[in-house]
Every structure is written in structure tokens, then in C-alpha cells.
Amino acid sequence: MSGIDKAKNKAQELSGEGKERLGEATGDRDLQAEGASDKAAGNLKQAGEKVKDVFK
């Protein structure tokens, strides 16, 4: 996995976490759900890349 992919996945995870917390703070359930979704997607991408690295 390239360093660029790692950075993009981590950025997506952190962005999702930020959206989720902002949604919680403002009471915006849509933003909170979008953030949770982005965070989960970033985590899954990272896990998938780690599996690829194991089999290299």
C-alpha cells in the first residue's frame, strides 16, 4: 500500500469523525450519520489495504 493511499484513507476516517462530532454537537442527525458512514468507509479501506500488505 502506498503512503498516499494510507493518507487518503486516514483523512477520510478523520473527516468522518469530525462530521460525526459536529452533527452530535449541533443536533444534525443527517450530518452525524454521514460522518459515521465516512468514518466506517475509511476504516474498511485501511483494513483491506492491510490485508493486501500481508499477502505481498
CHARMM internal coordinates of N, CA and C (Angstrom, degrees):
IC EDIT
DIST 1 N 1 CA 1.4545
DIST 1 CA 1 C 1.5102
ANGL 1 N 1 CA 1 C 107.86
DIST 1 C 2 N 1.2933
ANGL 1 CA 1 C 2 N 114.85
DIHE 1 N 1 CA 1 C 2 N 133.96
DIST 2 N 2 CA 1.4562
ANGL 1 C 2 N 2 CA 118.33
DIHE 1 CA 1 C 2 N 2 CA -179.46
DIST 2 CA 2 C 1.5241
ANGL 2 N 2 CA 2 C 110.86
DIHE 1 C 2 N 2 CA 2 C -78.80
DIST 2 C 3 N 1.2942
ANGL 2 CA 2 C 3 N 114.32
DIHE 2 N 2 CA 2 C 3 N 158.41
DIST 3 N 3 CA 1.4585
ANGL 2 C 3 N 3 CA 119.89
DIHE 2 CA 2 C 3 N 3 CA 178.78
DIST 3 CA 3 C 1.5125
ANGL 3 N 3 CA 3 C 111.86
DIHE 2 C 3 N 3 CA 3 C -63.34
DIST 3 C 4 N 1.3320
ANGL 3 CA 3 C 4 N 116.33
DIHE 3 N 3 CA 3 C 4 N -30.82
DIST 4 N 4 CA 1.4630
ANGL 3 C 4 N 4 CA 120.36
DIHE 3 CA 3 C 4 N 4 CA 179.58
DIST 4 CA 4 C 1.5250
ANGL 4 N 4 CA 4 C 110.04
DIHE 3 C 4 N 4 CA 4 C -66.37
DIST 4 C 5 N 1.3407
ANGL 4 CA 4 C 5 N 117.16
DIHE 4 N 4 CA 4 C 5 N -42.94
DIST 5 N 5 CA 1.4634
ANGL 4 C 5 N 5 CA 120.63
DIHE 4 CA 4 C 5 N 5 CA 178.21
DIST 5 CA 5 C 1.5253
ANGL 5 N 5 CA 5 C 110.96
DIHE 4 C 5 N 5 CA 5 C -62.50
DIST 5 C 6 N 1.3188
ANGL 5 CA 5 C 6 N 116.08
DIHE 5 N 5 CA 5 C 6 N -43.05
DIST 6 N 6 CA 1.4677
ANGL 5 C 6 N 6 CA 119.87
DIHE 5 CA 5 C 6 N 6 CA 178.47
DIST 6 CA 6 C 1.5234
ANGL 6 N 6 CA 6 C 110.68
DIHE 5 C 6 N 6 CA 6 C -59.12
DIST 6 C 7 N 1.3320
ANGL 6 CA 6 C 7 N 115.94
DIHE 6 N 6 CA 6 C 7 N -44.24
DIST 7 N 7 CA 1.4619
ANGL 6 C 7 N 7 CA 120.45
DIHE 6 CA 6 C 7 N 7 CA -178.78
DIST 7 CA 7 C 1.5233
ANGL 7 N 7 CA 7 C 111.18
DIHE 6 C 7 N 7 CA 7 C -65.28
DIST 7 C 8 N 1.3314
ANGL 7 CA 7 C 8 N 117.26
DIHE 7 N 7 CA 7 C 8 N -42.30
DIST 8 N 8 CA 1.4632
ANGL 7 C 8 N 8 CA 120.38
DIHE 7 CA 7 C 8 N 8 CA 179.52
DIST 8 CA 8 C 1.5258
ANGL 8 N 8 CA 8 C 111.33
DIHE 7 C 8 N 8 CA 8 C -63.37
DIST 8 C 9 N 1.3283
ANGL 8 CA 8 C 9 N 116.28
DIHE 8 N 8 CA 8 C 9 N -43.43
DIST 9 N 9 CA 1.4672
ANGL 8 C 9 N 9 CA 119.93
DIHE 8 CA 8 C 9 N 9 CA -179.64
DIST 9 CA 9 C 1.5202
ANGL 9 N 9 CA 9 C 110.95
DIHE 8 C 9 N 9 CA 9 C -65.29
DIST 9 C 10 N 1.3116
ANGL 9 CA 9 C 10 N 116.97
DIHE 9 N 9 CA 9 C 10 N -41.70
DIST 10 N 10 CA 1.4655
ANGL 9 C 10 N 10 CA 120.61
DIHE 9 CA 9 C 10 N 10 CA 179.25
DIST 10 CA 10 C 1.5240
ANGL 10 N 10 CA 10 C 110.50
DIHE 9 C 10 N 10 CA 10 C -66.82
DIST 10 C 11 N 1.3398
ANGL 10 CA 10 C 11 N 116.35
DIHE 10 N 10 CA 10 C 11 N -38.91
DIST 11 N 11 CA 1.4589
ANGL 10 C 11 N 11 CA 119.94
DIHE 10 CA 10 C 11 N 11 CA 178.28
DIST 11 CA 11 C 1.5252
ANGL 11 N 11 CA 11 C 110.70
DIHE 10 C 11 N 11 CA 11 C -63.10
DIST 11 C 12 N 1.3335
ANGL 11 CA 11 C 12 N 116.65
DIHE 11 N 11 CA 11 C 12 N -40.78
DIST 12 N 12 CA 1.4668
ANGL 11 C 12 N 12 CA 119.98
DIHE 11 CA 11 C 12 N 12 CA 178.26
DIST 12 CA 12 C 1.5304
ANGL 12 N 12 CA 12 C 110.30
DIHE 11 C 12 N 12 CA 12 C -63.72
DIST 12 C 13 N 1.3149
ANGL 12 CA 12 C 13 N 116.13
DIHE 12 N 12 CA 12 C 13 N -41.78
DIST 13 N 13 CA 1.4687
ANGL 12 C 13 N 13 CA 120.32
DIHE 12 CA 12 C 13 N 13 CA 179.50
DIST 13 CA 13 C 1.5312
ANGL 13 N 13 CA 13 C 110.59
DIHE 12 C 13 N 13 CA 13 C -62.81
DIST 13 C 14 N 1.3219
ANGL 13 CA 13 C 14 N 116.60
DIHE 13 N 13 CA 13 C 14 N -46.38
DIST 14 N 14 CA 1.4608
ANGL 13 C 14 N 14 CA 120.32
DIHE 13 CA 13 C 14 N 14 CA -178.41
DIST 14 CA 14 C 1.5250
ANGL 14 N 14 CA 14 C 111.83
DIHE 13 C 14 N 14 CA 14 C -68.66
DIST 14 C 15 N 1.3201
ANGL 14 CA 14 C 15 N 116.61
DIHE 14 N 14 CA 14 C 15 N -37.09
DIST 15 N 15 CA 1.4605
ANGL 14 C 15 N 15 CA 120.50
DIHE 14 CA 14 C 15 N 15 CA 176.61
DIST 15 CA 15 C 1.5267
ANGL 15 N 15 CA 15 C 110.15
DIHE 14 C 15 N 15 CA 15 C -62.61
DIST 15 C 16 N 1.3164
ANGL 15 CA 15 C 16 N 115.74
DIHE 15 N 15 CA 15 C 16 N -43.14
DIST 16 N 16 CA 1.4643
ANGL 15 C 16 N 16 CA 120.24
DIHE 15 CA 15 C 16 N 16 CA 177.95
DIST 16 CA 16 C 1.5079
ANGL 16 N 16 CA 16 C 111.99
DIHE 15 C 16 N 16 CA 16 C -62.21
DIST 16 C 17 N 1.3267
ANGL 16 CA 16 C 17 N 115.76
DIHE 16 N 16 CA 16 C 17 N -41.05
DIST 17 N 17 CA 1.4623
ANGL 16 C 17 N 17 CA 119.48
DIHE 16 CA 16 C 17 N 17 CA 178.97
DIST 17 CA 17 C 1.5285
ANGL 17 N 17 CA 17 C 110.54
DIHE 16 C 17 N 17 CA 17 C -63.45
DIST 17 C 18 N 1.3249
ANGL 17 CA 17 C 18 N 116.07
DIHE 17 N 17 CA 17 C 18 N -40.65
DIST 18 N 18 CA 1.4638
ANGL 17 C 18 N 18 CA 120.20
DIHE 17 CA 17 C 18 N 18 CA 178.21
DIST 18 CA 18 C 1.5167
ANGL 18 N 18 CA 18 C 112.12
DIHE 17 C 18 N 18 CA 18 C -63.72
DIST 18 C 19 N 1.3331
ANGL 18 CA 18 C 19 N 116.50
DIHE 18 N 18 CA 18 C 19 N -44.18
DIST 19 N 19 CA 1.4684
ANGL 18 C 19 N 19 CA 120.63
DIHE 18 CA 18 C 19 N 19 CA 178.16
DIST 19 CA 19 C 1.5198
ANGL 19 N 19 CA 19 C 110.41
DIHE 18 C 19 N 19 CA 19 C -62.17
DIST 19 C 20 N 1.3277
ANGL 19 CA 19 C 20 N 115.40
DIHE 19 N 19 CA 19 C 20 N -42.12
DIST 20 N 20 CA 1.4600
ANGL 19 C 20 N 20 CA 119.85
DIHE 19 CA 19 C 20 N 20 CA -178.75
DIST 20 CA 20 C 1.5283
ANGL 20 N 20 CA 20 C 110.66
DIHE 19 C 20 N 20 CA 20 C -61.88
DIST 20 C 21 N 1.3121
ANGL 20 CA 20 C 21 N 116.52
DIHE 20 N 20 CA 20 C 21 N -45.66
DIST 21 N 21 CA 1.4769
ANGL 20 C 21 N 21 CA 119.87
DIHE 20 CA 20 C 21 N 21 CA -179.41
DIST 21 CA 21 C 1.5196
ANGL 21 N 21 CA 21 C 111.33
DIHE 20 C 21 N 21 CA 21 C -67.82
DIST 21 C 22 N 1.3434
ANGL 21 CA 21 C 22 N 117.40
DIHE 21 N 21 CA 21 C 22 N -38.90
DIST 22 N 22 CA 1.4578
ANGL 21 C 22 N 22 CA 120.39
DIHE 21 CA 21 C 22 N 22 CA 178.30
DIST 22 CA 22 C 1.5261
ANGL 22 N 22 CA 22 C 109.77
DIHE 21 C 22 N 22 CA 22 C -64.22
DIST 22 C 23 N 1.3249
ANGL 22 CA 22 C 23 N 116.54
DIHE 22 N 22 CA 22 C 23 N -40.86
DIST 23 N 23 CA 1.4629
ANGL 22 C 23 N 23 CA 120.60
DIHE 22 CA 22 C 23 N 23 CA 177.15
DIST 23 CA 23 C 1.5159
ANGL 23 N 23 CA 23 C 111.94
DIHE 22 C 23 N 23 CA 23 C -61.69
DIST 23 C 24 N 1.3341
ANGL 23 CA 23 C 24 N 116.40
DIHE 23 N 23 CA 23 C 24 N -39.92
DIST 24 N 24 CA 1.4667
ANGL 23 C 24 N 24 CA 120.28
DIHE 23 CA 23 C 24 N 24 CA 177.52
DIST 24 CA 24 C 1.5223
ANGL 24 N 24 CA 24 C 110.62
DIHE 23 C 24 N 24 CA 24 C -64.62
DIST 24 C 25 N 1.3290
ANGL 24 CA 24 C 25 N 115.97
DIHE 24 N 24 CA 24 C 25 N -43.15
DIST 25 N 25 CA 1.4691
ANGL 24 C 25 N 25 CA 120.62
DIHE 24 CA 24 C 25 N 25 CA -176.16
DIST 25 CA 25 C 1.5239
ANGL 25 N 25 CA 25 C 111.75
DIHE 24 C 25 N 25 CA 25 C -67.94
DIST 25 C 26 N 1.3325
ANGL 25 CA 25 C 26 N 116.62
DIHE 25 N 25 CA 25 C 26 N -35.25
DIST 26 N 26 CA 1.4637
ANGL 25 C 26 N 26 CA 119.78
DIHE 25 CA 25 C 26 N 26 CA -176.53
DIST 26 CA 26 C 1.5228
ANGL 26 N 26 CA 26 C 113.03
DIHE 25 C 26 N 26 CA 26 C -96.49
DIST 26 C 27 N 1.3208
ANGL 26 CA 26 C 27 N 116.92
DIHE 26 N 26 CA 26 C 27 N -7.45
DIST 27 N 27 CA 1.4618
ANGL 26 C 27 N 27 CA 120.25
DIHE 26 CA 26 C 27 N 27 CA -178.97
DIST 27 CA 27 C 1.5250
ANGL 27 N 27 CA 27 C 112.60
DIHE 26 C 27 N 27 CA 27 C 79.67
DIST 27 C 28 N 1.3237
ANGL 27 CA 27 C 28 N 117.21
DIHE 27 N 27 CA 27 C 28 N 15.02
DIST 28 N 28 CA 1.4656
ANGL 27 C 28 N 28 CA 122.35
DIHE 27 CA 27 C 28 N 28 CA 179.81
DIST 28 CA 28 C 1.5242
ANGL 28 N 28 CA 28 C 109.10
DIHE 27 C 28 N 28 CA 28 C -88.70
DIST 28 C 29 N 1.3240
ANGL 28 CA 28 C 29 N 115.72
DIHE 28 N 28 CA 28 C 29 N 98.18
DIST 29 N 29 CA 1.4706
ANGL 28 C 29 N 29 CA 120.47
DIHE 28 CA 28 C 29 N 29 CA -175.99
DIST 29 CA 29 C 1.5262
ANGL 29 N 29 CA 29 C 112.26
DIHE 28 C 29 N 29 CA 29 C -66.88
DIST 29 C 30 N 1.3367
ANGL 29 CA 29 C 30 N 117.54
DIHE 29 N 29 CA 29 C 30 N -32.33
DIST 30 N 30 CA 1.4663
ANGL 29 C 30 N 30 CA 120.36
DIHE 29 CA 29 C 30 N 30 CA 178.67
DIST 30 CA 30 C 1.5215
ANGL 30 N 30 CA 30 C 110.76
DIHE 29 C 30 N 30 CA 30 C -64.88
DIST 30 C 31 N 1.3165
ANGL 30 CA 30 C 31 N 116.69
DIHE 30 N 30 CA 30 C 31 N -45.19
DIST 31 N 31 CA 1.4617
ANGL 30 C 31 N 31 CA 121.17
DIHE 30 CA 30 C 31 N 31 CA 179.13
DIST 31 CA 31 C 1.5250
ANGL 31 N 31 CA 31 C 110.09
DIHE 30 C 31 N 31 CA 31 C -65.52
DIST 31 C 32 N 1.3033
ANGL 31 CA 31 C 32 N 116.63
DIHE 31 N 31 CA 31 C 32 N -39.58
DIST 32 N 32 CA 1.4633
ANGL 31 C 32 N 32 CA 121.68
DIHE 31 CA 31 C 32 N 32 CA 178.48
DIST 32 CA 32 C 1.5321
ANGL 32 N 32 CA 32 C 110.37
DIHE 31 C 32 N 32 CA 32 C -61.79
DIST 32 C 33 N 1.3258
ANGL 32 CA 32 C 33 N 117.05
DIHE 32 N 32 CA 32 C 33 N -44.04
DIST 33 N 33 CA 1.4619
ANGL 32 C 33 N 33 CA 121.44
DIHE 32 CA 32 C 33 N 33 CA 179.72
DIST 33 CA 33 C 1.5285
ANGL 33 N 33 CA 33 C 110.61
DIHE 32 C 33 N 33 CA 33 C -67.45
DIST 33 C 34 N 1.3232
ANGL 33 CA 33 C 34 N 117.01
DIHE 33 N 33 CA 33 C 34 N -40.60
DIST 34 N 34 CA 1.4645
ANGL 33 C 34 N 34 CA 120.65
DIHE 33 CA 33 C 34 N 34 CA 177.98
DIST 34 CA 34 C 1.5277
ANGL 34 N 34 CA 34 C 110.46
DIHE 33 C 34 N 34 CA 34 C -62.02
DIST 34 C 35 N 1.3201
ANGL 34 CA 34 C 35 N 116.52
DIHE 34 N 34 CA 34 C 35 N -41.38
DIST 35 N 35 CA 1.4527
ANGL 34 C 35 N 35 CA 120.96
DIHE 34 CA 34 C 35 N 35 CA 178.48
DIST 35 CA 35 C 1.5129
ANGL 35 N 35 CA 35 C 112.17
DIHE 34 C 35 N 35 CA 35 C -64.21
DIST 35 C 36 N 1.3105
ANGL 35 CA 35 C 36 N 116.72
DIHE 35 N 35 CA 35 C 36 N -42.76
DIST 36 N 36 CA 1.4613
ANGL 35 C 36 N 36 CA 120.48
DIHE 35 CA 35 C 36 N 36 CA 178.72
DIST 36 CA 36 C 1.5238
ANGL 36 N 36 CA 36 C 110.72
DIHE 35 C 36 N 36 CA 36 C -63.05
DIST 36 C 37 N 1.3230
ANGL 36 CA 36 C 37 N 115.78
DIHE 36 N 36 CA 36 C 37 N -39.09
DIST 37 N 37 CA 1.4621
ANGL 36 C 37 N 37 CA 120.68
DIHE 36 CA 36 C 37 N 37 CA 178.56
DIST 37 CA 37 C 1.5296
ANGL 37 N 37 CA 37 C 111.33
DIHE 36 C 37 N 37 CA 37 C -65.40
DIST 37 C 38 N 1.3367
ANGL 37 CA 37 C 38 N 116.98
DIHE 37 N 37 CA 37 C 38 N -45.15
DIST 38 N 38 CA 1.4663
ANGL 37 C 38 N 38 CA 121.04
DIHE 37 CA 37 C 38 N 38 CA 178.71
DIST 38 CA 38 C 1.5227
ANGL 38 N 38 CA 38 C 111.33
DIHE 37 C 38 N 38 CA 38 C -62.50
DIST 38 C 39 N 1.3204
ANGL 38 CA 38 C 39 N 115.45
DIHE 38 N 38 CA 38 C 39 N -41.21
DIST 39 N 39 CA 1.4681
ANGL 38 C 39 N 39 CA 120.42
DIHE 38 CA 38 C 39 N 39 CA -179.83
DIST 39 CA 39 C 1.5279
ANGL 39 N 39 CA 39 C 110.50
DIHE 38 C 39 N 39 CA 39 C -63.71
DIST 39 C 40 N 1.3149
ANGL 39 CA 39 C 40 N 116.49
DIHE 39 N 39 CA 39 C 40 N -44.19
DIST 40 N 40 CA 1.4611
ANGL 39 C 40 N 40 CA 120.83
DIHE 39 CA 39 C 40 N 40 CA 179.84
DIST 40 CA 40 C 1.5310
ANGL 40 N 40 CA 40 C 110.71
DIHE 39 C 40 N 40 CA 40 C -64.82
DIST 40 C 41 N 1.3205
ANGL 40 CA 40 C 41 N 116.87
DIHE 40 N 40 CA 40 C 41 N -40.59
DIST 41 N 41 CA 1.4627
ANGL 40 C 41 N 41 CA 120.39
DIHE 40 CA 40 C 41 N 41 CA 179.36
DIST 41 CA 41 C 1.5264
ANGL 41 N 41 CA 41 C 110.67
DIHE 40 C 41 N 41 CA 41 C -63.09
DIST 41 C 42 N 1.3168
ANGL 41 CA 41 C 42 N 116.82
DIHE 41 N 41 CA 41 C 42 N -42.56
DIST 42 N 42 CA 1.4643
ANGL 41 C 42 N 42 CA 120.28
DIHE 41 CA 41 C 42 N 42 CA 177.73
DIST 42 CA 42 C 1.5147
ANGL 42 N 42 CA 42 C 111.59
DIHE 41 C 42 N 42 CA 42 C -62.35
DIST 42 C 43 N 1.3166
ANGL 42 CA 42 C 43 N 116.85
DIHE 42 N 42 CA 42 C 43 N -41.73
DIST 43 N 43 CA 1.4719
ANGL 42 C 43 N 43 CA 121.09
DIHE 42 CA 42 C 43 N 43 CA 178.34
DIST 43 CA 43 C 1.5219
ANGL 43 N 43 CA 43 C 111.56
DIHE 42 C 43 N 43 CA 43 C -63.22
DIST 43 C 44 N 1.3246
ANGL 43 CA 43 C 44 N 116.78
DIHE 43 N 43 CA 43 C 44 N -42.96
DIST 44 N 44 CA 1.4617
ANGL 43 C 44 N 44 CA 120.50
DIHE 43 CA 43 C 44 N 44 CA -179.88
DIST 44 CA 44 C 1.5221
ANGL 44 N 44 CA 44 C 111.86
DIHE 43 C 44 N 44 CA 44 C -65.21
DIST 44 C 45 N 1.3250
ANGL 44 CA 44 C 45 N 116.22
DIHE 44 N 44 CA 44 C 45 N -40.48
DIST 45 N 45 CA 1.4635
ANGL 44 C 45 N 45 CA 119.90
DIHE 44 CA 44 C 45 N 45 CA 178.49
DIST 45 CA 45 C 1.5211
ANGL 45 N 45 CA 45 C 110.40
DIHE 44 C 45 N 45 CA 45 C -63.11
DIST 45 C 46 N 1.3187
ANGL 45 CA 45 C 46 N 116.37
DIHE 45 N 45 CA 45 C 46 N -42.09
DIST 46 N 46 CA 1.4656
ANGL 45 C 46 N 46 CA 120.13
DIHE 45 CA 45 C 46 N 46 CA 178.80
DIST 46 CA 46 C 1.5229
ANGL 46 N 46 CA 46 C 110.59
DIHE 45 C 46 N 46 CA 46 C -63.22
DIST 46 C 47 N 1.3104
ANGL 46 CA 46 C 47 N 117.36
DIHE 46 N 46 CA 46 C 47 N -42.54
DIST 47 N 47 CA 1.4656
ANGL 46 C 47 N 47 CA 120.96
DIHE 46 CA 46 C 47 N 47 CA 179.67
DIST 47 CA 47 C 1.5241
ANGL 47 N 47 CA 47 C 110.49
DIHE 46 C 47 N 47 CA 47 C -63.71
DIST 47 C 48 N 1.3118
ANGL 47 CA 47 C 48 N 116.97
DIHE 47 N 47 CA 47 C 48 N -41.73
DIST 48 N 48 CA 1.4520
ANGL 47 C 48 N 48 CA 120.89
DIHE 47 CA 47 C 48 N 48 CA 178.80
DIST 48 CA 48 C 1.5173
ANGL 48 N 48 CA 48 C 112.19
DIHE 47 C 48 N 48 CA 48 C -63.19
DIST 48 C 49 N 1.3136
ANGL 48 CA 48 C 49 N 116.23
DIHE 48 N 48 CA 48 C 49 N -40.79
DIST 49 N 49 CA 1.4654
ANGL 48 C 49 N 49 CA 120.46
DIHE 48 CA 48 C 49 N 49 CA 178.89
DIST 49 CA 49 C 1.5315
ANGL 49 N 49 CA 49 C 111.04
DIHE 48 C 49 N 49 CA 49 C -67.39
DIST 49 C 50 N 1.3140
ANGL 49 CA 49 C 50 N 116.59
DIHE 49 N 49 CA 49 C 50 N -35.78
DIST 50 N 50 CA 1.4656
ANGL 49 C 50 N 50 CA 119.67
DIHE 49 CA 49 C 50 N 50 CA 178.01
DIST 50 CA 50 C 1.5149
ANGL 50 N 50 CA 50 C 111.07
DIHE 49 C 50 N 50 CA 50 C -65.66
DIST 50 C 51 N 1.3310
ANGL 50 CA 50 C 51 N 117.26
DIHE 50 N 50 CA 50 C 51 N -38.10
DIST 51 N 51 CA 1.4601
ANGL 50 C 51 N 51 CA 121.00
DIHE 50 CA 50 C 51 N 51 CA 177.08
DIST 51 CA 51 C 1.5143
ANGL 51 N 51 CA 51 C 109.62
DIHE 50 C 51 N 51 CA 51 C -63.93
DIST 51 C 52 N 1.3234
ANGL 51 CA 51 C 52 N 117.23
DIHE 51 N 51 CA 51 C 52 N -42.28
DIST 52 N 52 CA 1.4642
ANGL 51 C 52 N 52 CA 120.84
DIHE 51 CA 51 C 52 N 52 CA 177.16
DIST 52 CA 52 C 1.5231
ANGL 52 N 52 CA 52 C 111.03
DIHE 51 C 52 N 52 CA 52 C -59.35
DIST 52 C 53 N 1.3297
ANGL 52 CA 52 C 53 N 116.30
DIHE 52 N 52 CA 52 C 53 N -41.35
DIST 53 N 53 CA 1.4681
ANGL 52 C 53 N 53 CA 120.63
DIHE 52 CA 52 C 53 N 53 CA -179.27
DIST 53 CA 53 C 1.5346
ANGL 53 N 53 CA 53 C 111.45
DIHE 52 C 53 N 53 CA 53 C -63.39
DIST 53 C 54 N 1.3085
ANGL 53 CA 53 C 54 N 116.90
DIHE 53 N 53 CA 53 C 54 N -36.18
DIST 54 N 54 CA 1.4582
ANGL 53 C 54 N 54 CA 120.97
DIHE 53 CA 53 C 54 N 54 CA -179.82
DIST 54 CA 54 C 1.5259
ANGL 54 N 54 CA 54 C 110.90
DIHE 53 C 54 N 54 CA 54 C -62.96
DIST 54 C 55 N 1.3133
ANGL 54 CA 54 C 55 N 117.02
DIHE 54 N 54 CA 54 C 55 N -36.98
DIST 55 N 55 CA 1.4541
ANGL 54 C 55 N 55 CA 120.92
DIHE 54 CA 54 C 55 N 55 CA -176.05
DIST 55 CA 55 C 1.5216
ANGL 55 N 55 CA 55 C 114.33
DIHE 54 C 55 N 55 CA 55 C -90.85
DIST 55 C 56 N 1.3109
ANGL 55 CA 55 C 56 N 118.45
DIHE 55 N 55 CA 55 C 56 N 6.38
DIST 56 N 56 CA 1.4672
ANGL 55 C 56 N 56 CA 121.32
DIHE 55 CA 55 C 56 N 56 CA 177.22
DIST 56 CA 56 C 1.4948
ANGL 56 N 56 CA 56 C 111.28
DIHE 55 C 56 N 56 CA 56 C -75.72
END
COOR INIT
IC SEED 1 N 1 CA 1 C
IC BUILD
